Amino acid sequence: MASPDLVLESGVGRAAVEALSARLGEDEQERAARLAALAAYERLPLPAWRLSRTRSSNLTTVDFSRIVPFAAAAGAGEATDSDAPTLIVNHDGETVSVRLAPEIAATGAYVAPFETALRERPELVAAHLGQVVPTESNRLTALNAALRRGGLFVYVPRGVELREPIELRTIVDQASLFPRLLIVAEEHASVQVIEQIESRPTAQAGTRVICSVTEIVAQSGARVNYASLQQLGDDVTEYALRRSHVGRDATVEYAPVTLGGDVVKGVYEADLVGEGATGGAHGFFFPNAHEAFDLSSRITHGAPHTTSDVLVLGAANDGGQAAFDGMIAILESGAGSLSNLRSLSLLLAPKAHIDSVPGMEIANNDVKAYHGATISEIDPETLFFCQSRGVDPGEARRMIVAGFFSVIVDAVTSERARTRLQQRVEAKL
């Protein structure tokens, strides 16, 4: 049963923002910041939708007037099958479970749900919040700032290497979600973060949207490994903007996996601002039925001797549609940089469709840059070979697609997360 202090009416407006701010016990300054973000949301444009194939729904057709901004608090706990040493579970924006490995406190690191961090370490959060992704980047980043609830703050001090991954499990149930993730690794620090995003079937009226923003700060010599493993139902819309700021000799490796959603807009950007910085993105996507994904990555080499490697694998089944727009930008200040951008896609049905557009913007001649894309069907000879060995045609297709994605799945450090990804891929076939 809903708490009396929670407003469940649909729509994005002042009433929802003020009710949420009151629910979180925020002061007048915090409430004013949310209202300013709401004003920006009302005047800014939506992010561009790049999928070329005509479709009846996209970001412009999402009915934000039917969004349920937040719902009644979940129970005191949430069952989970994960044995991760550090695990935070967020259900409809409410943190319902927190488990922290002993090494976090012992090393001086700090990991907490975002609202907890704002209360306990406000100065530390404020020093970095909005520095990588400004509130007014577009209409949906402003919406995230106006209705922000849930998410994660990770701070790893200088020289600390956290051995165990930090896992955040985000569950979409009765309401829309607006999580904020902020990961800060100081000089020569190291951390792994795995974000698992999933939805549950619901009879709740209204539009369910997950609108998330992630900022990653990797200072000199730091190393951040971040994976976002998304498994949404085909009745959920998602917008996710993730951006990294990578300092001298630092590395940020990102693993995006997109396995569901009615309309999905996913953006990853990395700014390599320090000499010797490295940025990588290795992930995959798989729409089917009426799902449509518009995904993009942009890595900017803004300093000398920076390195980037992007590998995105895609498959589409039934009437699934996707677009991947990859860009490597090497600025005039990026002499001696090395970049590689690859996109490989499989079409598994006659009505499936994938656009793949790798691109480069190069303003310095002293660089090495490579890019390429392929879109194909399952190789008939490979399928015949499997069948000639007694493998059923359906099983052979499953084996081939699983093998196609295995280079990404096998790199996920959580065994349970790998198993769930494999199961979801098989279900889509």
N, C-alpha and C positions, 0 to 999 in steps of 0.2 A: 504493500500500500504506500502511495506517495506521501512523503513528508509534507506537512502543511505549508512549509516555507519554500517549497519548490514549485515553480511555474511550469506547467506542462503544455501550455498552448503552443501551437505551431507558429512559425514565422521568425524572421530576423528583424529585430527592432529594439528601440530603447528599453521597452519593458523587460525584454529577455535579458539584455545586458545588465540592467540595474538589479534584476532579481538574482542573476548569477553572482554578481559582485557582492551583494548582500549575503548570499549563501556562503561565500568563501571568507566572509569577514574582512573584506578589504577596506582600506581607508579612502578618503576622498580623492587623493592623488591617483591611486590605482583605478578607482572608478572613472575618473576623468580621462585617464589614458585609454580605457576601454571605449568610452564614448567617442573619443577622438578617432579611434580606429574604426568605429562604426560609421562615422561621417566619411572617412576615407573609403570604406567599403561601398558606400552609396554613390560615390562619384567616380571611382576608378573603373577601368575596363577589365573584363575577364581576360585571362591568358588566351593566346591564340590556340585554336584547334586545328591541327595539321593533317588529320586523316582525310585523304582525298576522296575516298569513296562516299557517295551520298548516303546519308543515314538519317533515320527519323529522329534520333536523339543524340545530343552532344552537350557540351557545357552550357550552351546558350539555352537549351530546353529544360535544364534542371529547374524545378519549381522550388525556389528557395522560400517561398511563402508557406510551404507545407513542411519545412524542416521542424523537427522537434529538437530545440537547442540542447536541452538536457532533461534527464529523467530522474525518477526517484532513485535514491541511493541504493546500491546493491547491498547484499548481506554482508555480514562481518568477515566472511572469508570466501574464497573461491577455490574449488577443488582443482588441482593441477597434477598432471602426470610427470612433471619435470622434476629432476633431482639437481637442478643447477644450484651451485652454491650461492649465487646472487640472482634473485628472481623478484621482479615487481609485477604484479598483476593489476591491470586497470580495466574495470567493467563499466561501460557507459560513462566514462570520465571520472569514475570514483575509484580511488586506490583501495583495493580490498585485501591485498596481501603484499607483505614486504619481507624478504629474506636476504640478508647481507652476509657475505663471506667474512670471516674474521680478518682476512688480510686487508680489507678496506680500512677499518679503523686502525689497524696496526701500522699501516704505511702512511697514514695521514690523508689518504684519499677520501673523497666525499661522494656518495651516491644516494640520491633520494628522489621520490616523486617530485614533480616540478613545483607544486604548491607548497610542499614541505620545505623545499630548498629556498623558496621566496621568503618563508617565515624565518628559517634558521640561519641562512647565509645570504641575506638580501644584497649586501655590498658585492659579494663575489658573483652572484648572478647578474646584477646590474652592470658590472664591468664588461660583460660580454653579450648580454641579450640584445638582439637587434643589430649587432655590429656586422654580422655576416649576411643576414637577410633582413633588410629594413621592413618595417611594417607596411609601408606604402609601395612595395614592389609591384603589387597588382591587387585586384579586387579580393582575391581569395586569401592572400597573406594578411590583408587587413581584416578579413572575416575571422581568421585564426586569432589575431590579436584581440579582437573584440569579444570573442566567446571562448578564449583559451581556457582549457581545463584538462588536466591529465598530462601525461608525458613523463619526462625524465631529465634530471640534471646529473651530469657526471663530471667530476673534477679530479684530475690526477696531478699531484704536485711534481715539481722538478725531480727528475731522476728515478721516479717510482715506476716499476713495471708490475702491473696487475696480471697475475698468471691465469686466473679463472675468468671466463667471459661473463659479462653482465647481460642478463636477459630481461627484456621488457615484453610482456604479453598484453596486448590490447584487444579487448573484446567489444565488438559492436553488437548491441542487443536491441534495446527499445528506442534509443535516441541517436542523434548525430554526435560525432566526436570532433574535438578541435585540439589535439595534443600538440605540445611543444617539446622538442628535444634539444638539449644544449650539451655538447660534449667538449670539454676543454682539457687538453693534454699539454702541460707545460714542458719546458725544455727536457729532452731526452726521456720523457715519460712514454708509457706504452699501455694500451687498453684495447679490449675487444668488446663490442656491443652488438647484441643480436636482438632485433625488434621483430616480434611475430604479431601480425595483424590479422584478425579473423572476425567473421560475422556469424550470427546465428539466425535461423529462420524466425520470422515474427509475423504476427497478425496485426501488429500496431499500425494504425493509419498514419500517413505522413511520409515524407521523404527522408531516407537515411543517407547522410553524407558524412564521410570522414575527410576532414580538411586539416592536414598536418604540415608543420614546418620544422625542419631539422637544421641546426647550425653546428658545424664542427670546426674547432680551432685547434690546429696542431702547430705548436711552437717549435723552435729550432731543435732538430734531432728527434722529435717525437714520432710515435707510430700509432696510428688509429686504424683498426679494422672494424668496419661497420657493415652489418647485413640487415636488410629490411625484407622480411619474408611475408608477403601479402597473400592471403587466401580468403577473399571476400565472395559473398554470394552475388548472383547476377541481379539483385535488386538494390545494390548499394553503389553509390557514386563516390569516387575518391579523387581528391586532388592532393598531391604531395610534392612539396618543394624541399629538396635537400641540397645544401651548399657547404663546401669546405673551403677553409682558408689555411693554406699549407706553407709553413715557413721554411727557413734554410735547412737543407738536408733532412727535412721531415717527410713522412709518408702517410698518405691516407688511402686505404684500400676499401672500396665500396662494393657490396654484392647485392644488387636489387633483383628480387624475384616477384613477378606479378602474375598471379594465377586466378584472378577473378574480379568481377565488378561489372556493373552495367555500363557505366561511362567512367573511364580511368584516365586521368592526366597526371603523369609522373615526370618530374624534372630533376635532373642531377647536374650540379655545376661545381667545378673545382677551380679555385684560383691558386696557381702555383706562384707565390709571391717571393719566395726565398730561393737563393741560388742552390742548386742541387735538389730541389724539392721533387717529390714523386707522387703522381696521382694515378690511381687505377680504378676501373669499373668493370666488373665481370658478373654478368647476370643473365636472366632469361625471362621470357614472357610466353603466355599460352592462353589466348582467348578461344572460346567456342560459343556455340549457339548464337545469341544476339549481342554478345559482349564486344565492346570497342575500346581499344587502348591507344592512347596517344602518348608516346614516351620519347624523351629526348635527353641527351647528355651534352655538356659543353665543358671542355677543359681548356683553360687559358694559361699559356706559358708566359708569365710576365717577368721571368728572371732567367739568367744564363744557366745552361747545363741542367735544365729541368727535364723530367722524363714522364711520359704518360703511356698507358696501355689500356685500351677499351676493347672488350669482347662482349658482344650482346648476341645471344641466341634466341630465336623466336620460332614458334610453331602456331598454326591456326587450324582449328577443326570446325566442322559444320559450317555455320555462317560467321564465324569469328573474324574480326577485323582488327588490324593493328598498324600503327605507323611508328617507326623509329627514326629519329632525326639526330644524328651524331655530328658533333662539330669539334674540331681541334683548332684552336686559335693560338698562333705563335706571334707574339708581339715583337716589335723592333728590339726590345730589351731582352729577348729570349735567345740570344746567340748560343749555339752549341746544344740546342735542345733536340730531344729524340721523342717521336710520338708514333703510335701505331693504333689504328682504329679499324675494327672488323665487325661486320654484322652478317650473321648466317641465319637463314630462315627456311622453314619447311612448311609447305602447304599440304594439308592432309585431307582436303575435301574440295570439290569443284567450286563451291561458293565461298571458300575461305579467301582472305585477301590480306596481304601485308605490303606496306610501303617501307622501303629502307633507303634512307638518303644520308650517306656519309659525306662529310664536307670538311674543307680546310680553309683557314684564313692565315696566310703566312706573310709576315712583314720583314723577315730577315732571311738572307740567303745562306747563312751558315747554320743550317739545321738539317736533320734527317726526319722525313715524315712519310708515313705510309697509310693508305686507307683502301678499303674495299668492302663490297657487299655481294652476297649471293642469295637468291631466292629460288627454291627448287621444290620438287616433289620427292617422295621417297624413291630411291633408286630401284627400278624394277629388277635389276640383276641381284641386288642385295636381298630383296624380298624373295626372289626365286631361289636363291641359295639357301635361305632359311627353310623354305617350304620343301626343298629337295632333301633336307635333313630331317623331315618329319615334323617340323614346327607348324602349328596351325597358323593360317594367315593373320588372324586377329592378334595372336600372341606374338607373331613375328613383327607386326607393326609396333606393338607395345615395347618389345625389346629394342627395336631400332630407335624409337623416340627416346626411351630411357637412356640408351647409350649416347644419343645426341646431346642430352642435357647433363650427362654424368660429370663432365669436366667442371661444371659449376656446382652441382649438388654435392659432389665428393669433397669440395673445398669447405663446406659448411662445418664449423667446428663442433656443433651440437649434434650428437648421434640421434636424439629424438627428433630434432628439427629436420635432419636429413630424411629420416623415415617418413615423416609427415609430408614432406615435399614429394617424395617418390610416390606415396599413396595418392596424393592429389593429382599428380601428372597422369597416373594410371586411370583415375576416375574420369578424367577429361577425354580419355580415349574410348 
